Structures are given as structure tokens and as C-alpha cells.
């Protein structure tokens, strides 16, 4: 029995994966900081559905080009800037300009997000978070997971 389906990446997605891992490795070397990078959201869902169901795969034949990149130890904007700088040093111009979207709790936008494009892929970078609901509000309170990450061991996946 297989625990997880094998996800097949397109050539552009594979280039993105390599760029994300190389950036995380570069940060580790230059700053001594571990960064766990994960892809999340609809792109992952669509890849898993395409892999596990041939009928659904036919229905979802449109390629998803919107990827959510989550980070455990820094903001999405910080990582996106470091990725841009790193790729520039390698001569790559695959990453376009970065837009920072500020958090705005009044509009339930609790986390700063960075958006950019890598080749033809739309990327949103955001730090991992935890949501906690209270009995007095429908709006969750957001918490950065960096402090929680420091108390867990053996959960890194890249």
C-alpha cells in the first residue's frame, strides 16, 4: 500500500522546485537559518486529484499555475526577496518583480503576503500560521508558527 501518490512536476514546476530548494540552502549557508519550504493550496490538491483519479484528471485537464509557497521561519516577503537576490546572482531572470501585500486585520487579512511570477507560474509566499477561533468572534486570531516550530522536532519536509 502506498501512502502518498507520486506527484509528477512539469518542467517549469521542477525548475521552481529546484530554485526554492537552492534558495533555502543558500539562506542556510549565508545566515545559518533553516527554512522549510512547502507548497500548499489548490495546486497541491489538483496535482493529487490528477494523480489518483483518471476520471477527475480528465475533468481537471487545465493546468493550475497558481502556487502557494509557505515558509516556517520568515515572512513570505523576506524569502521572496532572498530568492530574487539569489537567482540574480546565478544569472537567472525567471523571477519577476515582487509585490508586498501588507496584513490588514480589519479586513481579515492577517498575514503579509508576497506575490510574484516564476516563468508562467503565479506565486504567493506566506509564512506558516495557526488560526485560533474564540467564542466571541468569527474572525480567527493568527499566530506565526516559528515559535511552535522550535518546540517540534523531526517534521521538516522539502
N, C-alpha and C positions, 0 to 999 in steps of 0.2 A: 504494500500500500504506500503510495506516495503522499507525503504531507502537503506539498505545495506544487502547483503546476509550474513548469518551466516557462518563463516569460521570454519571448523572442523579441529582441530590440531591432528597430530599423537602423540603417547605417547612421542616420542623424542622431537617434537616441543613444546609440553606442558611443558616438563622439561626445555627446553631452555627458554620459556616464563617466567616461574617461576624464573629461575636463573637471567634473565635480570631485572625483577621487583625487586627481592631481592637485587641485586647489586645496583640499583638506590636508593632503600630505605636505604641501608647501607651507601651510599655516603651522603644522606640527613642527616642521624643521625650523622655520623662522621665528615662531613665537613660543614654541614648546606647549601649545594648546591642542588638545584633542577636539576634533569637530566630527560629530556623526551627522552624515547627510542621508536623508531619506526622501524618497518620492512618495507622494500621498495623493489622495483625492480621486477624482474621476478618471484620470489617466490610468492609475493602478487598477481601478475597478474594471475599466474597459479592457485592459490587457488580460486580466484574469478571466473575464467572461469570454473573450475571444478564444482563449486557450482551452477552456473547459467545456464549451458548448458549440458544436458546429452550426446548429440552427441559429443560435443567438449571434454567432460570428457573422453569419450571412446578413442578419438584420443590422448589425453594427459594423458594416463594412467601411464606414467613414473613419479615417484615422484621427485620433484625438491628438491635437498639437498643443494642448494646454496642460502644463505640468506644474504641480505644487511641490516645491522643494522645502523640506523642513530641516531645521538645524537645532541641535540641542544646547549649544553653548554660546551663541551670539545671535544678534538680530539678523534678519534676512538682508537688510541693507548693508550691514558690516561685511557679511560674507560675499554679497554680490559685488561690492567694491573690490574686495580682495581677489575675487575670481577675475574681474575685469583687468586689474593690475597684473595678475599672474599671467593671464592669457596674452596681454600686450607684450610681456617680456619674452614670450615664446614666438612672437610674430603672428599670433592668431588674431583675426579681426571678426571672429564668429559671434562675439557678444556685443550687442548694440548698447546704446546709452541706457542708463539705469534711472528709473523714476522711483522716488521715495514717496510712499503714501503714509502719511502720519496717522497715528492712532487717534481715534475720536470717540471716547466712551459715550458721549452724549448721543451718538448715532449707532451705538453698539459695535463700533469698530475699535476693538480693544488692543489690537496689535499693529505695530508698524509693519508695513509690507514693502518689499522692493519688487518692481516689475521690470522685465527686460525681454529681449529676444535672443535666442541662440539658434543660428541658422534660421529655419522657419518655425521654430518652437517657441511658444509663449511661455515664459517662466514667471512664477510668483514665488519669492523667497520669504519665509517667515520662520520665526523661532517656535519651537515646540511649546505647547501650553497646556494648562489644565483648566477646566471650567468647573466652577462650583456654583450651584444654584441655592438661593436662600428661599425660605417660605414667603418672604415679603416682596420678591421681585421676580419678573420673568427674564430679566437680563442677567446673564451669568457674570460672575466675577472671574477675571482671567488671572492666571498665575504663570509666570515663566517657570519652566521645568529645570533650569540649570541647577538650582539648589537641590531639588529632588534627585537629579541625575548623580550628584556627588555622593548620595547615600546608597545608590544601587550599584551592583557590580555585575559584569558579565552580560550586558544587554546590548553591546554595540554590534550593529549590522551595517555593512557598507556594500 
